[in-house]
Amino acid sequence: MRSRSPHFLEVVAGILLVSIFLTCSAKIAFAEGSAGSGGAGSETPNRHVPGEATSPAQAKEKKPSPYQWRDLFDGKTLNGWKVPKFGGEGQVKVEDGCIVMERGDPMTGIAWAGDFPKTNYEVEYVAKRTDGIDFFATVTFPVGDSFCSFVTGGWGGSVIGLSSINFNDASDNETTQFMVFNDNQWYKFRVRVTKAKIEVWVDEKKVVDFIIGDNKISTRYEVDLCKPFGFASWCSTGVIKSIRLRELTPKEVKAIEEEAEKTRL
């Protein structure tokens, strides 16, 4: 048998090397193509897969702005709210998408159980009285380190105003006004609080524009259990269908402070 020449063996080895190289190249190309087309084993950077935990950066992007309105009542439950025990209070329930504070002897109410801003915010709510003779959705709210209430038809059903200013009730201070509230009629209230002012609107009409200054702001003891933020009805059934909150922007706060300063001069 004739032996192979060294040249022949070199040719065979070269052919084998070329074959191995082509095979490996084909496998690499196939794997890259599968990854690019989203095939099995592919991974796409920054692509969110359902069920995966959201990164802190993504969570921050989704967090709503504090300057946008947010609902404090979901229309279905009292989640986030507590029902104070005043003594003689009526039942509190959610019915037909509304919070119903049934007539108490004398008072029924609710109080927010979560965090609440102390200043530079506004709240808006829609409420009505279905029976009774007095206030149906008086709101108590923070004013810095103090608290205040806006009375909705007190002292027999027609007095509105802030309680209390320099220890004078809504019936006897510079914010006292009289307004008739019809039973079973919805009214929209908006309360805005800054370090400079307390402002209140009823159905888009501004009824309180009070510069705080050195005045002493406080509440009557009857609504203490509504703090820091809450509502109460007195010898009446009050119904609330919407409650929402937002913080004021720095630009809005500055404009209010400048307006208050001009008024004081």
PyRosetta script that sets phi, psi and omega in degrees:
from pyrosetta import init, pose_from_sequence

init()
pose = pose_from_sequence("MRSRSPHFLEVVAGILLVSIFLTCSAKIAFAEGSAGSGGAGSETPNRHVPGEATSPAQAKEKKPSPYQWRDLFDGKTLNGWKVPKFGGEGQVKVEDGCIVMERGDPMTGIAWAGDFPKTNYEVEYVAKRTDGIDFFATVTFPVGDSFCSFVTGGWGGSVIGLSSINFNDASDNETTQFMVFNDNQWYKFRVRVTKAKIEVWVDEKKVVDFIIGDNKISTRYEVDLCKPFGFASWCSTGVIKSIRLRELTPKEVKAIEEEAEKTRL")
pose.set_psi(1, 134.2)
pose.set_omega(1, -175.6)
pose.set_phi(2, -86.0)
pose.set_psi(2, 134.0)
pose.set_omega(2, -178.5)
pose.set_phi(3, -76.1)
pose.set_psi(3, 150.8)
pose.set_omega(3, 178.5)
pose.set_phi(4, -72.5)
pose.set_psi(4, 144.0)
pose.set_omega(4, 178.2)
pose.set_phi(5, -78.4)
pose.set_psi(5, 153.8)
pose.set_omega(5, 177.2)
pose.set_phi(6, -56.4)
pose.set_psi(6, -35.2)
pose.set_omega(6, 179.8)
pose.set_phi(7, -64.1)
pose.set_psi(7, -40.6)
pose.set_omega(7, -179.9)
pose.set_phi(8, -62.6)
pose.set_psi(8, -42.1)
pose.set_omega(8, -179.6)
pose.set_phi(9, -66.1)
pose.set_psi(9, -35.4)
pose.set_omega(9, 178.3)
pose.set_phi(10, -65.5)
pose.set_psi(10, -38.1)
pose.set_omega(10, 179.3)
pose.set_phi(11, -64.8)
pose.set_psi(11, -44.6)
pose.set_omega(11, -179.5)
pose.set_phi(12, -62.4)
pose.set_psi(12, -43.7)
pose.set_omega(12, 179.9)
pose.set_phi(13, -61.6)
pose.set_psi(13, -39.7)
pose.set_omega(13, 179.1)
pose.set_phi(14, -63.8)
pose.set_psi(14, -41.0)
pose.set_omega(14, 179.0)
pose.set_phi(15, -61.7)
pose.set_psi(15, -43.1)
pose.set_omega(15, -179.1)
pose.set_phi(16, -62.4)
pose.set_psi(16, -42.3)
pose.set_omega(16, 179.9)
pose.set_phi(17, -63.2)
pose.set_psi(17, -42.4)
pose.set_omega(17, 178.8)
pose.set_phi(18, -62.6)
pose.set_psi(18, -40.7)
pose.set_omega(18, -179.4)
pose.set_phi(19, -63.8)
pose.set_psi(19, -44.1)
pose.set_omega(19, 179.4)
pose.set_phi(20, -63.0)
pose.set_psi(20, -42.3)
pose.set_omega(20, -178.9)
pose.set_phi(21, -62.2)
pose.set_psi(21, -43.7)
pose.set_omega(21, -179.2)
pose.set_phi(22, -65.7)
pose.set_psi(22, -38.4)
pose.set_omega(22, 179.9)
pose.set_phi(23, -64.7)
pose.set_psi(23, -45.7)
pose.set_omega(23, 179.5)
pose.set_phi(24, -63.6)
pose.set_psi(24, -40.3)
pose.set_omega(24, -179.8)
pose.set_phi(25, -62.5)
pose.set_psi(25, -40.2)
pose.set_omega(25, -180.0)
pose.set_phi(26, -64.7)
pose.set_psi(26, -40.4)
pose.set_omega(26, -179.9)
pose.set_phi(27, -65.2)
pose.set_psi(27, -41.9)
pose.set_omega(27, 179.7)
pose.set_phi(28, -64.1)
pose.set_psi(28, -43.7)
pose.set_omega(28, -179.7)
pose.set_phi(29, -62.1)
pose.set_psi(29, -40.7)
pose.set_omega(29, 180.0)
pose.set_phi(30, -64.9)
pose.set_psi(30, -42.2)
pose.set_omega(30, -179.7)
pose.set_phi(31, -64.8)
pose.set_psi(31, -42.3)
pose.set_omega(31, 179.3)
pose.set_phi(32, -66.2)
pose.set_psi(32, -37.7)
pose.set_omega(32, 178.4)
pose.set_phi(33, -65.3)
pose.set_psi(33, -39.5)
pose.set_omega(33, 179.0)
pose.set_phi(34, -65.2)
pose.set_psi(34, -41.6)
pose.set_omega(34, -179.8)
pose.set_phi(35, -64.9)
pose.set_psi(35, -40.9)
pose.set_omega(35, -177.8)
pose.set_phi(36, -68.2)
pose.set_psi(36, -28.9)
pose.set_omega(36, -177.5)
pose.set_phi(37, -93.6)
pose.set_psi(37, 5.5)
pose.set_omega(37, 178.6)
pose.set_phi(38, 80.3)
pose.set_psi(38, 23.9)
pose.set_omega(38, -179.0)
pose.set_phi(39, -74.1)
pose.set_psi(39, -177.3)
pose.set_omega(39, -178.4)
pose.set_phi(40, -58.0)
pose.set_psi(40, 136.3)
pose.set_omega(40, 178.7)
pose.set_phi(41, 82.8)
pose.set_psi(41, -1.5)
pose.set_omega(41, -180.0)
pose.set_phi(42, -79.1)
pose.set_psi(42, 153.8)
pose.set_omega(42, 177.5)
pose.set_phi(43, -135.9)
pose.set_psi(43, 129.0)
pose.set_omega(43, 178.8)
pose.set_phi(44, -109.2)
pose.set_psi(44, 118.8)
pose.set_omega(44, -178.8)
pose.set_phi(45, -56.8)
pose.set_psi(45, 139.7)
pose.set_omega(45, 176.0)
pose.set_phi(46, 64.2)
pose.set_psi(46, 15.4)
pose.set_omega(46, 178.7)
pose.set_phi(47, -92.9)
pose.set_psi(47, 125.7)
pose.set_omega(47, -177.7)
pose.set_phi(48, -84.0)
pose.set_psi(48, 125.7)
pose.set_omega(48, 177.6)
pose.set_phi(49, -100.4)
pose.set_psi(49, 129.9)
pose.set_omega(49, 180.0)
pose.set_phi(50, -52.7)
pose.set_psi(50, 133.8)
pose.set_omega(50, 179.7)
pose.set_phi(51, 97.5)
pose.set_psi(51, -18.0)
pose.set_omega(51, 179.5)
pose.set_phi(52, -78.7)
pose.set_psi(52, 149.9)
pose.set_omega(52, 177.1)
pose.set_phi(53, -67.2)
pose.set_psi(53, 139.3)
pose.set_omega(53, 178.9)
pose.set_phi(54, -81.6)
pose.set_psi(54, 136.0)
pose.set_omega(54, -179.6)
pose.set_phi(55, -68.3)
pose.set_psi(55, 157.5)
pose.set_omega(55, 177.6)
pose.set_phi(56, -55.2)
pose.set_psi(56, -37.1)
pose.set_omega(56, -179.6)
pose.set_phi(57, -65.8)
pose.set_psi(57, -42.4)
pose.set_omega(57, 179.0)
pose.set_phi(58, -66.9)
pose.set_psi(58, -38.8)
pose.set_omega(58, 179.7)
pose.set_phi(59, -63.9)
pose.set_psi(59, -39.0)
pose.set_omega(59, 179.9)
pose.set_phi(60, -64.4)
pose.set_psi(60, -38.3)
pose.set_omega(60, 179.8)
pose.set_phi(61, -64.4)
pose.set_psi(61, -33.7)
pose.set_omega(61, -175.5)
pose.set_phi(62, -84.4)
pose.set_psi(62, -14.3)
pose.set_omega(62, -177.6)
pose.set_phi(63, -66.2)
pose.set_psi(63, 126.1)
pose.set_omega(63, -177.6)
pose.set_phi(64, -67.1)
pose.set_psi(64, 153.8)
pose.set_omega(64, 179.0)
pose.set_phi(65, -70.1)
pose.set_psi(65, 137.9)
pose.set_omega(65, 177.3)
pose.set_phi(66, -67.7)
pose.set_psi(66, -13.6)
pose.set_omega(66, -179.4)
pose.set_phi(67, -86.9)
pose.set_psi(67, -2.7)
pose.set_omega(67, 176.7)
pose.set_phi(68, -95.0)
pose.set_psi(68, 150.2)
pose.set_omega(68, 177.1)
pose.set_phi(69, -63.4)
pose.set_psi(69, 137.0)
pose.set_omega(69, 172.1)
pose.set_phi(70, -132.9)
pose.set_psi(70, 141.8)
pose.set_omega(70, -177.0)
pose.set_phi(71, -78.8)
pose.set_psi(71, 136.5)
pose.set_omega(71, 174.6)
pose.set_phi(72, -101.2)
pose.set_psi(72, -5.1)
pose.set_omega(72, 177.2)
pose.set_phi(73, -129.7)
pose.set_psi(73, 124.5)
pose.set_omega(73, -175.1)
pose.set_phi(74, -84.1)
pose.set_psi(74, -1.2)
pose.set_omega(74, 178.7)
pose.set_phi(75, 80.8)
pose.set_psi(75, 0.0)
pose.set_omega(75, -176.0)
pose.set_phi(76, -130.5)
pose.set_psi(76, -34.7)
pose.set_omega(76, -173.9)
pose.set_phi(77, -137.5)
pose.set_psi(77, 175.0)
pose.set_omega(77, 174.4)
pose.set_phi(78, -98.4)
pose.set_psi(78, 23.8)
pose.set_omega(78, 177.9)
pose.set_phi(79, -55.8)
pose.set_psi(79, 129.8)
pose.set_omega(79, -179.3)
pose.set_phi(80, 92.3)
pose.set_psi(80, -6.8)
pose.set_omega(80, -177.5)
pose.set_phi(81, -119.1)
pose.set_psi(81, 153.6)
pose.set_omega(81, 171.9)
pose.set_phi(82, -125.4)
pose.set_psi(82, 158.1)
pose.set_omega(82, -177.4)
pose.set_phi(83, -110.8)
pose.set_psi(83, 106.7)
pose.set_omega(83, -178.1)
pose.set_phi(84, -65.3)
pose.set_psi(84, 149.7)
pose.set_omega(84, 176.4)
pose.set_phi(85, -99.7)
pose.set_psi(85, 89.8)
pose.set_omega(85, 179.9)
pose.set_phi(86, -77.4)
pose.set_psi(86, -27.9)
pose.set_omega(86, -170.1)
pose.set_phi(87, 98.2)
pose.set_psi(87, 112.2)
pose.set_omega(87, -177.5)
pose.set_phi(88, 84.6)
pose.set_psi(88, 8.4)
pose.set_omega(88, -178.1)
pose.set_phi(89, -69.1)
pose.set_psi(89, 150.8)
pose.set_omega(89, 174.4)
pose.set_phi(90, -84.5)
pose.set_psi(90, 179.4)
pose.set_omega(90, -179.5)
pose.set_phi(91, -73.7)
pose.set_psi(91, 144.3)
pose.set_omega(91, 172.7)
pose.set_phi(92, -114.6)
pose.set_psi(92, 128.9)
pose.set_omega(92, -177.3)
pose.set_phi(93, -150.8)
pose.set_psi(93, 165.2)
pose.set_omega(93, 173.9)
pose.set_phi(94, -105.2)
pose.set_psi(94, 124.3)
pose.set_omega(94, -175.8)
pose.set_phi(95, -144.1)
pose.set_psi(95, 128.2)
pose.set_omega(95, 179.8)
pose.set_phi(96, 53.6)
pose.set_psi(96, 40.2)
pose.set_omega(96, 177.1)
pose.set_phi(97, 75.1)
pose.set_psi(97, 16.4)
pose.set_omega(97, -178.7)
pose.set_phi(98, -130.7)
pose.set_psi(98, 155.3)
pose.set_omega(98, 170.8)
pose.set_phi(99, -89.2)
pose.set_psi(99, 122.4)
pose.set_omega(99, 179.9)
pose.set_phi(100, -107.7)
pose.set_psi(100, 119.6)
pose.set_omega(100, 175.0)
pose.set_phi(101, -104.5)
pose.set_psi(101, 96.9)
pose.set_omega(101, -173.8)
pose.set_phi(102, -68.4)
pose.set_psi(102, 154.7)
pose.set_omega(102, -175.7)
pose.set_phi(103, -53.5)
pose.set_psi(103, 126.9)
pose.set_omega(103, 179.2)
pose.set_phi(104, -109.6)
pose.set_psi(104, 177.9)
pose.set_omega(104, 178.3)
pose.set_phi(105, -129.8)
pose.set_psi(105, 78.1)
pose.set_omega(105, 12.6)
pose.set_phi(106, -106.5)
pose.set_psi(106, -17.5)
pose.set_omega(106, -164.3)
pose.set_phi(107, -132.4)
pose.set_psi(107, 145.7)
pose.set_omega(107, 174.8)
pose.set_phi(108, -131.4)
pose.set_psi(108, 146.6)
pose.set_omega(108, -179.7)
pose.set_phi(109, -164.4)
pose.set_psi(109, -179.1)
pose.set_omega(109, 176.0)
pose.set_phi(110, -138.4)
pose.set_psi(110, 157.2)
pose.set_omega(110, 179.1)
pose.set_phi(111, -139.8)
pose.set_psi(111, 140.0)
pose.set_omega(111, 179.3)
pose.set_phi(112, -71.7)
pose.set_psi(112, 131.9)
pose.set_omega(112, -175.5)
pose.set_phi(113, -96.3)
pose.set_psi(113, -6.5)
pose.set_omega(113, -177.6)
pose.set_phi(114, -100.0)
pose.set_psi(114, -169.6)
pose.set_omega(114, 177.5)
pose.set_phi(115, -70.2)
pose.set_psi(115, 152.6)
pose.set_omega(115, 179.6)
pose.set_phi(116, -149.6)
pose.set_psi(116, 137.7)
pose.set_omega(116, -179.7)
pose.set_phi(117, -64.2)
pose.set_psi(117, 151.3)
pose.set_omega(117, 178.9)
pose.set_phi(118, -89.0)
pose.set_psi(118, -27.4)
pose.set_omega(118, -178.3)
pose.set_phi(119, -158.5)
pose.set_psi(119, 172.0)
pose.set_omega(119, 179.4)
pose.set_phi(120, 58.8)
pose.set_psi(120, 55.3)
pose.set_omega(120, -179.6)
pose.set_phi(121, -150.5)
pose.set_psi(121, 169.6)
pose.set_omega(121, 170.3)
pose.set_phi(122, -144.4)
pose.set_psi(122, 147.9)
pose.set_omega(122, 177.6)
pose.set_phi(123, -122.6)
pose.set_psi(123, 150.0)
pose.set_omega(123, 178.1)
pose.set_phi(124, -135.6)
pose.set_psi(124, 135.1)
pose.set_omega(124, 177.9)
pose.set_phi(125, -146.6)
pose.set_psi(125, 156.3)
pose.set_omega(125, -179.3)
pose.set_phi(126, -121.5)
pose.set_psi(126, 127.0)
pose.set_omega(126, -173.1)
pose.set_phi(127, -147.7)
pose.set_psi(127, 164.6)
pose.set_omega(127, 175.5)
pose.set_phi(128, -151.0)
pose.set_psi(128, 160.3)
pose.set_omega(128, 173.3)
pose.set_phi(129, -103.8)
pose.set_psi(129, 131.0)
pose.set_omega(129, 179.5)
pose.set_phi(130, -102.7)
pose.set_psi(130, -21.8)
pose.set_omega(130, 171.3)
pose.set_phi(131, -164.2)
pose.set_psi(131, 162.9)
pose.set_omega(131, 179.5)
pose.set_phi(132, 116.4)
pose.set_psi(132, -173.6)
pose.set_omega(132, -172.0)
pose.set_phi(133, -132.7)
pose.set_psi(133, 8.5)
pose.set_omega(133, -172.7)
pose.set_phi(134, -143.0)
pose.set_psi(134, -158.6)
pose.set_omega(134, -174.9)
pose.set_phi(135, -67.4)
pose.set_psi(135, 147.0)
pose.set_omega(135, -171.2)
pose.set_phi(136, -121.2)
pose.set_psi(136, -17.2)
pose.set_omega(136, 179.9)
pose.set_phi(137, -155.6)
pose.set_psi(137, 50.9)
pose.set_omega(137, 176.2)
pose.set_phi(138, -67.0)
pose.set_psi(138, 130.0)
pose.set_omega(138, -175.7)
pose.set_phi(139, -106.1)
pose.set_psi(139, 134.9)
pose.set_omega(139, 175.6)
pose.set_phi(140, -111.2)
pose.set_psi(140, 136.8)
pose.set_omega(140, -170.2)
pose.set_phi(141, -150.5)
pose.set_psi(141, 158.3)
pose.set_omega(141, 178.5)
pose.set_phi(142, -74.3)
pose.set_psi(142, 145.4)
pose.set_omega(142, 170.6)
pose.set_phi(143, -133.9)
pose.set_psi(143, 88.5)
pose.set_omega(143, -172.3)
pose.set_phi(144, 64.5)
pose.set_psi(144, -126.3)
pose.set_omega(144, 178.7)
pose.set_phi(145, -90.0)
pose.set_psi(145, 2.6)
pose.set_omega(145, 178.0)
pose.set_phi(146, -110.4)
pose.set_psi(146, -173.7)
pose.set_omega(146, 178.3)
pose.set_phi(147, -140.5)
pose.set_psi(147, 159.0)
pose.set_omega(147, 179.1)
pose.set_phi(148, -148.4)
pose.set_psi(148, 164.3)
pose.set_omega(148, 175.8)
pose.set_phi(149, -128.0)
pose.set_psi(149, 146.5)
pose.set_omega(149, 168.1)
pose.set_phi(150, -107.4)
pose.set_psi(150, 117.8)
pose.set_omega(150, -175.1)
pose.set_phi(151, -87.0)
pose.set_psi(151, 129.3)
pose.set_omega(151, -178.1)
pose.set_phi(152, -107.9)
pose.set_psi(152, 83.2)
pose.set_omega(152, 176.1)
pose.set_phi(153, 83.0)
pose.set_psi(153, 51.0)
pose.set_omega(153, 179.3)
pose.set_phi(154, -90.8)
pose.set_psi(154, -178.8)
pose.set_omega(154, 177.0)
pose.set_phi(155, 52.5)
pose.set_psi(155, 53.4)
pose.set_omega(155, 177.9)
pose.set_phi(156, 95.2)
pose.set_psi(156, 3.6)
pose.set_omega(156, 170.6)
pose.set_phi(157, 110.3)
pose.set_psi(157, -3.0)
pose.set_omega(157, -173.9)
pose.set_phi(158, -127.5)
pose.set_psi(158, -7.8)
pose.set_omega(158, -177.0)
pose.set_phi(159, -86.4)
pose.set_psi(159, 131.8)
pose.set_omega(159, 171.1)
pose.set_phi(160, -124.3)
pose.set_psi(160, 154.8)
pose.set_omega(160, 178.8)
pose.set_phi(161, 152.2)
pose.set_psi(161, -179.6)
pose.set_omega(161, -178.1)
pose.set_phi(162, -92.3)
pose.set_psi(162, 137.0)
pose.set_omega(162, 173.7)
pose.set_phi(163, -128.5)
pose.set_psi(163, 117.3)
pose.set_omega(163, 5.5)
pose.set_phi(164, -130.1)
pose.set_psi(164, 157.6)
pose.set_omega(164, 176.6)
pose.set_phi(165, -118.7)
pose.set_psi(165, 120.1)
pose.set_omega(165, -177.0)
pose.set_phi(166, 51.2)
pose.set_psi(166, 38.9)
pose.set_omega(166, 176.9)
pose.set_phi(167, 68.9)
pose.set_psi(167, 12.5)
pose.set_omega(167, 174.6)
pose.set_phi(168, -100.0)
pose.set_psi(168, 132.2)
pose.set_omega(168, -176.2)
pose.set_phi(169, -72.2)
pose.set_psi(169, 173.7)
pose.set_omega(169, 179.0)
pose.set_phi(170, -60.6)
pose.set_psi(170, -21.0)
pose.set_omega(170, 179.2)
pose.set_phi(171, -81.7)
pose.set_psi(171, -6.8)
pose.set_omega(171, -171.1)
pose.set_phi(172, -151.9)
pose.set_psi(172, 49.8)
pose.set_omega(172, 173.2)
pose.set_phi(173, -147.8)
pose.set_psi(173, -176.7)
pose.set_omega(173, -173.4)
pose.set_phi(174, -67.9)
pose.set_psi(174, -9.6)
pose.set_omega(174, 177.8)
pose.set_phi(175, -97.5)
pose.set_psi(175, -0.4)
pose.set_omega(175, -176.8)
pose.set_phi(176, -61.5)
pose.set_psi(176, 127.7)
pose.set_omega(176, 172.8)
pose.set_phi(177, -142.6)
pose.set_psi(177, 170.1)
pose.set_omega(177, 179.6)
pose.set_phi(178, -123.6)
pose.set_psi(178, 134.4)
pose.set_omega(178, -177.7)
pose.set_phi(179, -147.3)
pose.set_psi(179, 135.9)
pose.set_omega(179, 178.4)
pose.set_phi(180, -88.9)
pose.set_psi(180, 125.8)
pose.set_omega(180, 176.3)
pose.set_phi(181, -109.3)
pose.set_psi(181, 119.5)
pose.set_omega(181, 179.3)
pose.set_phi(182, -82.1)
pose.set_psi(182, 139.5)
pose.set_omega(182, 175.8)
pose.set_phi(183, -62.5)
pose.set_psi(183, 145.4)
pose.set_omega(183, 176.2)
pose.set_phi(184, 64.6)
pose.set_psi(184, 21.2)
pose.set_omega(184, 175.1)
pose.set_phi(185, -114.9)
pose.set_psi(185, 130.9)
pose.set_omega(185, -179.8)
pose.set_phi(186, -77.0)
pose.set_psi(186, 140.3)
pose.set_omega(186, 175.4)
pose.set_phi(187, -129.9)
pose.set_psi(187, 139.6)
pose.set_omega(187, 178.0)
pose.set_phi(188, -103.4)
pose.set_psi(188, 127.8)
pose.set_omega(188, -179.4)
pose.set_phi(189, -117.1)
pose.set_psi(189, 142.3)
pose.set_omega(189, 174.4)
pose.set_phi(190, -135.9)
pose.set_psi(190, 128.0)
pose.set_omega(190, 179.9)
pose.set_phi(191, -119.3)
pose.set_psi(191, 128.3)
pose.set_omega(191, -179.7)
pose.set_phi(192, -123.2)
pose.set_psi(192, 130.6)
pose.set_omega(192, -175.1)
pose.set_phi(193, -125.8)
pose.set_psi(193, 128.3)
pose.set_omega(193, 170.0)
pose.set_phi(194, -133.0)
pose.set_psi(194, 178.0)
pose.set_omega(194, 177.0)
pose.set_phi(195, -67.6)
pose.set_psi(195, -22.3)
pose.set_omega(195, -176.9)
pose.set_phi(196, -90.6)
pose.set_psi(196, -36.2)
pose.set_omega(196, -168.9)
pose.set_phi(197, -142.4)
pose.set_psi(197, 159.3)
pose.set_omega(197, 161.7)
pose.set_phi(198, -119.8)
pose.set_psi(198, 123.4)
pose.set_omega(198, -179.4)
pose.set_phi(199, -124.8)
pose.set_psi(199, 143.1)
pose.set_omega(199, -179.4)
pose.set_phi(200, -137.8)
pose.set_psi(200, 137.2)
pose.set_omega(200, 174.5)
pose.set_phi(201, -120.1)
pose.set_psi(201, 143.7)
pose.set_omega(201, 170.4)
pose.set_phi(202, -123.2)
pose.set_psi(202, 116.8)
pose.set_omega(202, -177.4)
pose.set_phi(203, 49.6)
pose.set_psi(203, 50.6)
pose.set_omega(203, 176.0)
pose.set_phi(204, 73.5)
pose.set_psi(204, -5.1)
pose.set_omega(204, 177.6)
pose.set_phi(205, -95.1)
pose.set_psi(205, 124.9)
pose.set_omega(205, 178.5)
pose.set_phi(206, -74.5)
pose.set_psi(206, 123.4)
pose.set_omega(206, -178.6)
pose.set_phi(207, -114.0)
pose.set_psi(207, -14.8)
pose.set_omega(207, 176.4)
pose.set_phi(208, -135.7)
pose.set_psi(208, 129.3)
pose.set_omega(208, 175.3)
pose.set_phi(209, -140.7)
pose.set_psi(209, 77.1)
pose.set_omega(209, -168.3)
pose.set_phi(210, -105.5)
pose.set_psi(210, 122.6)
pose.set_omega(210, 176.2)
pose.set_phi(211, -84.4)
pose.set_psi(211, 123.3)
pose.set_omega(211, -173.1)
pose.set_phi(212, -69.8)
pose.set_psi(212, -53.6)
pose.set_omega(212, 178.9)
pose.set_phi(213, 52.4)
pose.set_psi(213, -129.1)
pose.set_omega(213, -179.8)
pose.set_phi(214, -96.2)
pose.set_psi(214, 9.4)
pose.set_omega(214, -178.3)
pose.set_phi(215, -68.9)
pose.set_psi(215, 147.6)
pose.set_omega(215, 178.1)
pose.set_phi(216, -88.5)
pose.set_psi(216, 121.7)
pose.set_omega(216, 180.0)
pose.set_phi(217, -103.9)
pose.set_psi(217, 133.0)
pose.set_omega(217, -180.0)
pose.set_phi(218, -157.2)
pose.set_psi(218, -178.3)
pose.set_omega(218, 177.6)
pose.set_phi(219, -126.3)
pose.set_psi(219, 163.3)
pose.set_omega(219, 169.1)
pose.set_phi(220, -74.9)
pose.set_psi(220, 150.6)
pose.set_omega(220, -175.5)
pose.set_phi(221, -63.7)
pose.set_psi(221, -24.0)
pose.set_omega(221, -177.3)
pose.set_phi(222, -60.9)
pose.set_psi(222, -28.0)
pose.set_omega(222, -176.1)
pose.set_phi(223, -102.5)
pose.set_psi(223, 12.7)
pose.set_omega(223, -178.7)
pose.set_phi(224, -54.8)
pose.set_psi(224, -36.3)
pose.set_omega(224, -177.7)
pose.set_phi(225, -74.8)
pose.set_psi(225, -6.8)
pose.set_omega(225, 176.7)
pose.set_phi(226, -87.4)
pose.set_psi(226, -8.6)
pose.set_omega(226, -178.9)
pose.set_phi(227, -72.5)
pose.set_psi(227, 149.3)
pose.set_omega(227, 4.3)
pose.set_phi(228, -79.2)
pose.set_psi(228, -22.0)
pose.set_omega(228, -178.0)
pose.set_phi(229, -148.5)
pose.set_psi(229, 128.3)
pose.set_omega(229, -178.9)
pose.set_phi(230, -174.3)
pose.set_psi(230, -178.4)
pose.set_omega(230, -176.4)
pose.set_phi(231, -131.8)
pose.set_psi(231, 155.4)
pose.set_omega(231, 178.6)
pose.set_phi(232, -149.1)
pose.set_psi(232, 148.9)
pose.set_omega(232, 172.4)
pose.set_phi(233, -120.8)
pose.set_psi(233, 147.6)
pose.set_omega(233, -176.2)
pose.set_phi(234, -122.9)
pose.set_psi(234, 114.7)
pose.set_omega(234, -179.6)
pose.set_phi(235, 50.6)
pose.set_psi(235, 33.2)
pose.set_omega(235, -177.8)
pose.set_phi(236, -151.0)
pose.set_psi(236, 159.0)
pose.set_omega(236, 171.9)
pose.set_phi(237, -97.8)
pose.set_psi(237, 118.6)
pose.set_omega(237, 178.8)
pose.set_phi(238, -107.9)
pose.set_psi(238, 139.6)
pose.set_omega(238, -179.0)
pose.set_phi(239, -125.7)
pose.set_psi(239, 128.5)
pose.set_omega(239, -179.3)
pose.set_phi(240, -121.4)
pose.set_psi(240, 127.3)
pose.set_omega(240, -177.8)
pose.set_phi(241, -110.6)
pose.set_psi(241, -8.2)
pose.set_omega(241, -179.1)
pose.set_phi(242, -155.7)
pose.set_psi(242, 134.0)
pose.set_omega(242, 174.9)
pose.set_phi(243, -140.1)
pose.set_psi(243, 123.5)
pose.set_omega(243, 178.0)
pose.set_phi(244, -142.6)
pose.set_psi(244, 159.8)
pose.set_omega(244, -171.7)
pose.set_phi(245, -139.1)
pose.set_psi(245, 147.3)
pose.set_omega(245, 169.3)
pose.set_phi(246, -152.7)
pose.set_psi(246, 153.1)
pose.set_omega(246, 174.7)
pose.set_phi(247, -89.4)
pose.set_psi(247, 150.7)
pose.set_omega(247, 179.9)
pose.set_phi(248, -83.7)
pose.set_psi(248, 144.8)
pose.set_omega(248, 178.1)
pose.set_phi(249, -74.1)
pose.set_psi(249, 156.2)
pose.set_omega(249, 176.6)
pose.set_phi(250, -54.3)
pose.set_psi(250, -35.6)
pose.set_omega(250, 179.3)
pose.set_phi(251, -66.0)
pose.set_psi(251, -42.1)
pose.set_omega(251, 178.6)
pose.set_phi(252, -64.9)
pose.set_psi(252, -43.1)
pose.set_omega(252, -179.8)
pose.set_phi(253, -61.2)
pose.set_psi(253, -44.7)
pose.set_omega(253, -179.9)
pose.set_phi(254, -60.7)
pose.set_psi(254, -42.8)
pose.set_omega(254, -179.1)
pose.set_phi(255, -63.9)
pose.set_psi(255, -40.1)
pose.set_omega(255, 179.3)
pose.set_phi(256, -66.7)
pose.set_psi(256, -42.8)
pose.set_omega(256, 179.7)
pose.set_phi(257, -64.1)
pose.set_psi(257, -40.2)
pose.set_omega(257, 178.7)
pose.set_phi(258, -66.1)
pose.set_psi(258, -39.4)
pose.set_omega(258, 178.4)
pose.set_phi(259, -64.5)
pose.set_psi(259, -42.6)
pose.set_omega(259, 179.4)
pose.set_phi(260, -63.2)
pose.set_psi(260, -39.8)
pose.set_omega(260, -179.7)
pose.set_phi(261, -65.3)
pose.set_psi(261, -40.1)
pose.set_omega(261, 177.8)
pose.set_phi(262, -64.1)
pose.set_psi(262, -38.7)
pose.set_omega(262, -179.4)
pose.set_phi(263, -66.0)
pose.set_psi(263, -35.2)
pose.set_omega(263, -177.8)
pose.set_phi(264, -74.8)
pose.set_psi(264, -26.6)
pose.set_omega(264, -177.0)
pose.set_phi(265, -73.6)
pose.dump_pdb("model.pdb")
